[in-house]
Amino acid sequence: MIGLLTAVAAAHPLATKNPAPQTLMTGFGSDSLDFDVRLWTDDYDQWLQIKSDVIVATTDALAEAKIAIPFPQRDLHLQSIDPVVAD
C-alpha cells in the first residue's frame, strides 16, 4: 500500500524529485488503515489542484489494484413499528 500511494504521488508532474514524495502509515482507525502522503512542489499556487489530482489518481490506482475502501455498514432491526408511522 505504501508503495502504491508513493508511486501515485511521484507520478504527478508537479511533484519534486528531491525531496521525493513519501508515505507514512499513521495508525489504525475503527474502519481504516490511515496513511499520510507527503508531496512537495515548486509551484505552491497549484497545491489545491495537485491535492485533487493525487486523490483522484489514488482512487483510480486502488480500483485498478482491486483494493476496496471499506465503509462502515449499519443494519437497522425494527422490533415493531406503529402503522401510522409507516405510512
C-alpha positions as CSV (number, residue, x, y, z in Angstrom):
1,M,0.0,0.0,0.0
2,I,2.8,2.4,0.9
3,G,4.5,1.8,-2.4
4,L,1.3,2.3,-4.4
5,L,0.5,5.6,-2.6
6,T,4.0,6.9,-3.0
7,A,4.1,5.9,-6.7
8,V,0.8,7.8,-7.4
9,A,2.2,11.0,-5.7
10,A,5.6,10.7,-7.5
11,A,3.8,10.4,-10.9
12,H,2.3,13.8,-10.6
13,P,4.1,16.2,-13.0
14,L,4.4,19.0,-10.4
15,A,5.8,16.7,-7.7
16,T,9.5,17.4,-6.9
17,K,12.1,14.6,-7.2
18,N,14.1,16.0,-4.3
19,P,12.6,15.8,-1.8
20,A,10.7,12.8,-3.2
21,P,7.1,12.1,-2.1
22,Q,6.8,9.9,0.9
23,T,4.0,7.9,2.5
24,L,3.8,7.1,6.2
25,M,1.3,4.8,8.0
26,T,0.0,6.9,10.8
27,G,-2.4,4.4,12.5
28,F,-5.4,2.3,12.6
29,G,-8.9,3.8,12.5
30,S,-12.1,2.0,13.6
31,D,-12.7,1.0,9.9
32,S,-9.4,2.1,8.3
33,L,-5.7,2.0,7.9
34,D,-4.5,5.6,8.0
35,F,-1.7,7.0,5.8
36,D,-0.1,10.4,5.3
37,V,1.1,11.1,1.8
38,R,3.6,13.9,1.6
39,L,4.4,15.6,-1.7
40,W,6.5,18.6,-2.4
41,T,6.2,21.0,-5.3
42,D,7.9,24.1,-6.6
43,D,4.5,25.5,-7.7
44,Y,2.7,26.2,-4.3
45,D,0.0,28.2,-6.1
46,Q,-1.2,24.9,-7.5
47,W,-1.3,22.9,-4.2
48,L,-5.1,22.5,-4.2
49,Q,-5.2,21.2,-7.8
50,I,-2.3,18.9,-7.0
51,K,-4.1,17.6,-4.0
52,S,-7.2,16.9,-6.0
53,D,-5.2,15.3,-8.8
54,V,-3.5,13.0,-6.4
55,I,-6.7,12.0,-4.6
56,V,-8.4,11.1,-7.9
57,A,-5.3,9.2,-9.1
58,T,-5.2,7.4,-5.8
59,T,-8.8,6.3,-6.1
60,D,-8.1,5.1,-9.7
61,A,-5.0,3.2,-8.6
62,L,-6.8,1.5,-5.7
63,A,-9.6,0.4,-8.0
64,E,-7.1,-0.9,-10.6
65,A,-5.3,-2.9,-7.9
66,K,-8.7,-4.2,-6.7
67,I,-8.3,-2.6,-3.3
68,A,-11.6,-1.6,-1.9
69,I,-12.1,1.2,0.6
70,P,-14.2,-0.1,3.4
71,F,-17.1,2.0,4.6
72,P,-19.0,1.3,7.8
73,Q,-22.3,-0.5,7.4
74,R,-25.1,-0.3,9.8
75,D,-28.0,-2.7,9.9
76,L,-31.3,-1.5,11.4
77,H,-33.5,-4.0,13.0
78,L,-37.1,-2.9,13.9
79,Q,-38.9,-4.8,16.6
80,S,-42.2,-3.3,15.8
81,I,-43.4,-0.2,14.1
82,D,-46.6,1.8,14.5
83,P,-48.7,1.5,11.3
84,V,-49.4,5.3,11.4
85,V,-45.6,6.0,11.4
86,A,-45.1,3.5,8.5
87,D,-47.4,5.5,6.2
